[in-house]
Amino acid sequence: MKLLNKIAITSALVTGLVAGEAIAATEWNVSLWGARRAFTENVEKLAELVEAKTNGEFKLKISYGGLSKEKENLDGLAIGAFEMAQFCSFYHHDKNPSITVSELPFLKEVSLARIAEIQMEVYKHPAAVKDLARWNTTLLMPSPLPQYNIIGKGNVIKELSDFKGVRLRGAGGMMEVLSTFGAVKTGVPFGEVRQSMDSGVIDAAAFAPHAHLATKTIDVGAYATTNLNLGTADCPVAVNSDALADLKPAHRDALLGSVDEAIKHYVDNYNTKTTAKYEAAVKEKGLTMVTFTPEQTAELDKVSATVLQKWVEDNGKSFNAKELLEFTRKLYNQ
């Protein structure tokens, strides 16, 4: 009987310990979309680091499309539907106008690592912090993308005037500049870009390397620009502010202390795999490389200045847009 009692007590203790561990463990839901790719490697690495540093007590459960649509991730964070998500600022300019500043055409050729640093500094700016606080959201880290370049079919662009009539799928700031030279903004879903180029709905598309590879524009293009430098996308990884505040100090330290390493992994992976693969594919397909001259770049810069000023005018009532623009411009010029 005593032996049975000892077994029962031991069993109860073990059960209690296991239950205690289960209760102590913290799991965050993370809303991404698509599939694991270069664009999500920062989140994948972050999850790996956090779990290792906390001995499995804090885990990031990543879902690709199972929690929310990408354009609704910020709303999901706001209501606490999940604790972490990735989104792009151009999905809803009115909800996060401050961070669209880093998507503007500054016409500066900067490395991917530097773009990551610039976007992180923008996230820390009081205007951005206050802006995202409206959604109970804290910006955690960027998903930096190289400056967008164009792949197009038909006549190769040689002069800026050659953009006249070109039906282009491109981002806002870039299109505002190129429309001055006659380019026509033409919206098509991401998954239909290749088909749209084949059928003639669009003549060209502007993307970062990973998106050109994904949409296979390289397979139908005749030329590719190399130094357009009219902006990129800002797609942060963010967290619900309440969830962040509620974390155990050790778990919060593990999360925040892993950001730099996660970004470094992302940048290294993008440069060595994605960009290298893109450059090899462009060369293999024999696309004509279009490099704009200093004179053409100066002309683009003049037009870009009006786009930057318009951004200030459009956002000046919401926050000190002029100050934030100058803050970001200095970062690009460092």
Buried (B, 14 or more C-beta within 10 A) or exposed (E): EEEEEEEEEEEEEEEEEEEEEEEEEBEBBBBBBEEEBBBBBBBBBBBBBBBEBBEEBBBBBBBBEEBBEBEBBBBBBBEEBBBBBBBBBBBBBEBBBBBBBBBBBBBBBBEBBBBBBBBBBBBEBEBBBEBBEEBBBBBBBBBBBBBBBBBBBBEBBEEBEBBEEBBBBBBBBBBBBBBBBEBBBBEBEEEBBBBBBBEEBBBBBBBBBBBBBBBBBBEBBBBBBBBBBBBBBBBBBBBBBEBBEEBEEEBBEBBBEBBEBBBBBBBEBBBEBBBEBBEEBBEEBEBEEBEBEEEBBEBBBEBBEEBBEEBBEEBEEEBBBBEBBEBBBEBBEE
